[in-house]
Amino acid sequence: MNSNLRPQELESVYDALAESLDQAGEQDRLYLVKVALCLANLTGDADAVLNSFRECLEDL
């Protein structure tokens, strides 16, 4: 994946996401879907978002 964020910024995002997932509890899947849709809307680039989904699956 391409990134315009510095490593420190990515680490902050990771930490915030992990904390949010803990807060979401049993609703964590729904929360992740909502986050993905929100970020997709912010990018305004459906193809880039769909490519990111595929790239993330490769690294599991």
C-alpha positions as CSV (number, residue, x, y, z in Angstrom):
1,M,0.0,0.0,0.0
2,N,1.1,3.5,-0.7
3,S,1.3,5.9,2.2
4,N,1.6,9.6,2.6
5,L,1.8,9.3,6.4
6,R,5.0,9.3,8.3
7,P,5.7,6.1,10.4
8,Q,4.9,8.0,13.6
9,E,1.5,9.1,12.1
10,L,0.7,5.5,11.0
11,E,1.6,4.3,14.5
12,S,-0.8,6.8,16.0
13,V,-3.6,5.8,13.6
14,Y,-2.9,2.1,14.5
15,D,-3.1,2.8,18.2
16,A,-6.3,4.8,17.8
17,L,-7.9,2.0,15.7
18,A,-6.9,-0.6,18.2
19,E,-8.4,1.4,21.1
20,S,-11.6,2.0,19.1
21,L,-11.9,-1.7,18.3
22,D,-11.7,-2.4,22.0
23,Q,-14.4,0.1,22.7
24,A,-16.6,-1.3,20.0
25,G,-16.5,-4.7,21.7
26,E,-18.8,-7.2,20.1
27,Q,-19.7,-4.6,17.4
28,D,-16.2,-4.6,16.1
29,R,-17.1,-5.9,12.7
30,L,-19.8,-3.3,12.2
31,Y,-17.4,-0.6,13.4
32,L,-14.7,-1.6,10.9
33,V,-17.3,-1.5,8.1
34,K,-18.3,2.0,9.1
35,V,-14.7,3.1,9.3
36,A,-14.0,1.7,5.8
37,L,-17.0,3.4,4.4
38,C,-16.2,6.7,6.0
39,L,-12.6,6.6,4.8
40,A,-13.8,5.6,1.3
41,N,-16.0,8.6,1.2
42,L,-13.1,10.8,2.3
43,T,-10.8,9.6,-0.4
44,G,-13.5,9.9,-3.1
45,D,-11.7,7.2,-5.1
46,A,-13.6,3.9,-5.2
47,D,-11.0,2.2,-7.3
48,A,-8.2,3.0,-4.8
49,V,-10.4,1.8,-1.9
50,L,-11.2,-1.5,-3.6
51,N,-7.5,-2.0,-4.4
52,S,-6.7,-1.3,-0.8
53,F,-9.2,-4.0,0.3
54,R,-7.4,-6.5,-2.0
55,E,-4.0,-5.5,-0.8
56,C,-5.0,-5.9,2.8
57,L,-6.3,-9.4,2.2
58,E,-2.9,-10.4,0.8
59,D,-1.1,-9.6,4.0
60,L,-3.3,-11.5,6.4
